[in-house]
Amino acid sequence: MPKFPPSPISPARLVAFDVLLAVEGGSYASDDLRLRSVTLSGRDAGLAAQIVFGCLRFQNQLDYLIGKYSGRKVIDLDPAVKIALRGAIFQIRYLERVPAHAAVDNSVEFVKKRQRAATGLANAVLRKVNRDVVRPLCLVRSGCCGDGKIRSVRRRRWALQKRRWKSRVIM
């Protein structure tokens, strides 16, 4: 049986994971990101920044999803495993142009480099997240509202608009 070499982690994701680990230790995200992304191309630096700031912005939601899909308390997980799971879940749920398999593969490889024993956990959690991901905005834009029926254009536009509530003062 031929052995395939492990796939390398993309430079953007590696920088993002390293910055998030440093932030976990008390570093400032913007300063650390600027220092570490000097050698990256513009596209890779943009992806790294998007992953770092997105993970920090949605950290509570990502931790909830990690707890839900892993069945463990997030505080009990190793920091490298937490960071890899947060990064991959953020990419799967929020970055439409990033293929889910790339996010899963790179995160599992990162966990494999940092803590080999948790590789199975990371793979299982990310596969569950990838299977259960729901992007309702995409469903609404395409016209399918989950039940298989195509809705009208007017109804789709209404669903995409922010609701503005107006109140009248009666004198």
N, C-alpha and C positions, 0 to 999 in steps of 0.2 A: 504494500500500500504506500503510495508516494506521500511524502510529507511536504506540505506547503509552508513556505516561510510566513511568519506572522506579518500581517499587514501593518505598515507603519502608521502612526498617528499623524494626522495632518498638522502642519505647523501652527495653523490658526487655533485649532482646538487644544493643542498642547500648551500654547501660550495662555489661552483662556483658563484651562484647568490649573496651570501653575499660578496664575494671578488670583484665582478664586481660593486656592490653598493659602496663598500669602495673606489674603483678606481675612480668611478664617483665623489666621494667626495674629491679626491686628494691623496689617498694612492698609494703606489707602489704595483703593482700586484704580483711580485715574492715574496716580503717580506710577504705580507698579506696571500698569498696562502700557503707559507711554515708554517706560524703560525697556520692557521686554519685547515690544512690537516694532522696534527700530529696524530689525533685520527682515521683517515681513513685507510682502508686497502690499499695495493699497487694498486690494480685495481681501486678502487674508487678515490684515489689520482691522478692517471693517467687520469681518465675521467674528474675530476675537472680541472686539469691543461690544458687538451686539450680544454675544453669548454672556460675557461678563456682566454687563449692565442689566440684561434681561434676567439672569439668574438672581442677581441682587434685588431687582424690583419684585419678582414673583417668588421670592424665597419661601414665604409661608405656604403659598399654594403648592409649590413643588415639594416641600417637605410633607405636606398632607398627602399628596399623591404617592410619595415614596412609602410613607407609613401604610397607606391603604393597600398598595400592591405588594409590599414586602411582608406585611404582617408583623413588623418589628417597629420599635420606637426609633425614630430618626436619631435621637441623642445617643443611642447605643451603637450606632454604626461608626466605622472608622472615617475620619475626615476625608480621606482620598476617595472612598466609596461614595460618601454623600455628595461630594463635588462632582464626581463623574455622573452619578444618577441625576442630579439637578441639571447639569449641562445637557445631557441627552434628552431628558424629558422636556426641557425648554425648547430644544431644537425640534423635537417631534411635534409638540403642540403649537408652537408659535411661529416657527420659521417655515414658510410654505415652500421655499426654493431649496431647502436642504432635504435630500432624500433620507428617509427614516433609517434605512439600512446603514447609511454612512455614519449617522449619529450613534446608532447602537454599536456598530463595529468599533469605532474609535473610542467610545467610552469603555467598552469591555476590554479593549487592549490597554487602556490607561489603568484600569483596575488590575489587570494582569501584571503590569509592571510594578505597581505599588503594593498590592496585597493579593497575591495569587489565590488565596483561600476563598476570597469573596467573588471570584469570577463567575461562578455559577449563579450566585444570588443576583449579581448585576445583570447578567444575561436574562434570567427569568423575569425580573422586574421590568426590564425594558421591553421584552417581548409582550408582556401583559399590557403595558402602556400602549405599545404600538398597535396591538389588537383592538383595544378599547377606545382609541382616540376618536373624538367626535369634533368635527369642525362645522358647527351649525352655520356660520357665516357663509362658508363655501356651498353648503346645501341650499341656503336661501338664494345665493347669487345664481346658482345653476337652475333654480326653479323647482327643485325637488325638496320637499319639506319633511323628509323622513318617512312619510307614509306611502311614497311612490307616486303621489299625485302632483301634477304640475300646476303651480299657482300662477295667477296673473301677474303681469309686470307691475301693475299699480300696487298690488299687495306686497311684492318683493321690495319695491322702493320704500314702502311704508315701514317694513321690517328693518331696513337698513338705516333709516333716519333716526336721529336722536329725538326722543320724545320731549316736546316742550310743553310744559304745563303753564297755562295762563290762569291767573286769578283776577277776579274783578272785586273791587272794593265798593260796597254798597253804602251810600251816604244818606 
